Amino acid sequence: MSRLVVAALVLLLTIGGLLGAAAWNRGASRAFTLTERELALPQLGWRYDSHDSERVLRLAWRWQQRAEPQDARLWLPDARLRELGFPTGLPAGSSDAANFYDRTLPRTAWVAFEYDGPAWQAVAAPLAMRSPYELRTGSRLVPIDAGLDADRLRERHASSAVLVLPAVIRMHYRNDAMRGPSVWAMVKTIDPGDVSVPSRLRDRLERFRSSNPAPFSPQTEATDTPYEVTVRVGRLGSVWIENVRDR
């Protein structure tokens, strides 16, 4: 058998394997309806130029409260952090704690993001007093659990509207003058956080882009332009858009 034939067979097997993985990923997908609050369309979140370049939306999640030590340790306690491979044995009050935890490398894990559920309601209560506008416009995706096995996470939260996505988690250390030293972990980024918009749906979103010139941050995705996005999340954590409509 010639080298050319072998190379062709290898190429065909590779393509077949990729197509099979894609079918497996999409075949077990779950549909969700999100809004502009979770898939915002500000100028910096809509990448385009004069040519037919890729359009993307960025997933936004509720991170402010989940980034506070007291709240973070409720959903990422030491036992969960150890499952993810983080060291937790050094007490926060140790003289070496700051250097030790600040140098701990981030880790990629599966994170369960609950949509508009009890975790969001718990966040919304204090937010209503502090920032009514943020309450009305901010994302309702809230991280509630993490693990190394995506299927196990999905089973654990099968009865809730939960998106299981790959994300980067990192440790933090802080020595507060009033509260003392704290060690906790939080979601740094969703990986990947960008969701491509199919070419057939781009025209529907173009008018939203032009009417929402507010600066964009992955965590503060405020917009007053109402629309809904139907997405699916595959077993491999990939997210794709199926439909966009006015809300």
Buried (B, 14 or more C-beta within 10 A) or exposed (E): EEEEEEEEEEEEEEEEEEEEEEEEBBEEBBEBBBBBBBBBBBBEBBBBEEEEEEBBBBBBBBBBBBBBBEBBBEBBEBEBBEEBEBEBEBEBEBEEBBEBBEEBEBBBBBBBBBBBBEBBEBBBEEBEEEEEEBBEBBBBBBBBBBBEEBEEBBEBBEEEBBBBBBBBBBBBBBEEEEEEBBBBBBBBBBBBBBBEBEEEBBEBBBEBBEEBEBEBBBEBBBBEBEBBBEBBBBBBBBBBBEBBEEE
